[in-house]
Amino acid sequence: MLNTLFKGIAAAAVGLVLAVPPALAQQAVKIGVVAEFSGPFADYGTQIVNGMKTYLKLHGETFGGRKVEIVQRDTTGPAPEVAKRLAQELITRDKVDILAGFGLTPNALAVAPISAEAKKAMVIMNAATSVITTRSPYIVRLSHTLPQDTQPIAQWALKNGIKRAYTLVSDYGPGVDSEVQFVKTFKGGGGEIIDSVRTPLQNPDFAPYLQRIKDSKPDAIFVFLPPGSQTIAFIKGYEERGLKQSGVKLIATGDLTDDGVLEAMGDGTLGLITSFHYSAAHDSPENKLFVKTYAEVNGTKYRPNFMACAGYDGMAAIAEALKKTGGATDADKFLAALKGMKLVSPRGPIMIDPETRDIVQTVYIREVKKVNGQLYNIEFDKFENVKDPGK
Ligand code: PHB
């Protein structure tokens, strides 16, 4: 009897916690997406939002009793001051509940202190420099980190006869992170690093670097470049300068063979080996549904890439957290709901590390191959439960 009474009280209490107060239920949860929607990095924001919309198409738009609404703002490229102003305006004027998006590291780093001060959850859907999550206790990352994606390809290189390597990376956060991790793992496993160069984030000219690399005759070049016009230019230069022909292997994180850019890079990418957390060709029912729905929602101009997948998963994490908090977006409650969360992503199983708020995931080794006349990253090996080794 007492037991039944107690159960009744407990059930009522649960009901109270989960019930959405009527005033709150009427208001949409506003998600302020700060990302790149114009300029050379315009695809970053587009892919992220396309991924978020794909999630909403499959799962509806109401979670924990509240509808979600996306408010988009364009940083126009790597523009920390613009990103900061946009985030401030989103919070004070548009009254957003959650910040999200962030293709490029400098934009994420600029907004992190605002998330901390204003106590707003900030969901990173690409920016992949390791340190970002340490800059606000309210950041969670649903994408990747460069050290996480780099370590496996360094291990693969050591096992596959590559003894002398040269590194070339973009000269900013994620590039530096990938260089540091590659050198650490490769040298640690007995490999030799001939030299390391860093190229400008905007408009790099690869010709002089490629000539120097060719002259030093490494077994392989390890590369990190942000995908888009510069990865296309790099592949072209690698072929035109005769590096491929002279037997210098090219290895990279999958940023180089981004699904969204791969077809534009052409057959020069065939046979490239990369390590990465997402491939549009990933063979799972979740990914097949994601790719199909993405095309239904966004058309076929873009093939979903890793940023689209992180947009989808970021939206999934927000939706699941809203269900747990009964629609509340108070940063402390919201973060508590996110920490330790496990999801089945189109990329495979993922988890938000409760200590670092960073993603734990499988990193795959892939080779570019032609499937039905189109270039794809075909996975052939994997490392499971990879945490960010950069922290
Ligand atoms: C970043 O700026 O953090 C970034 C950009 C593109 C990538 C990965 C990381 O592919």
Boltz pocket constraint, residues with backbone or C-beta under 6 A from the ligand:
constraints:
  - pocket:
      binder: B
      contacts: [[A, 103], [A, 104], [A, 105], [A, 106], [A, 126], [A, 127], [A, 128], [A, 129], [A, 173], [A, 174], [A, 225], [A, 226], [A, 227], [A, 255]]
      max_distance: 6.0
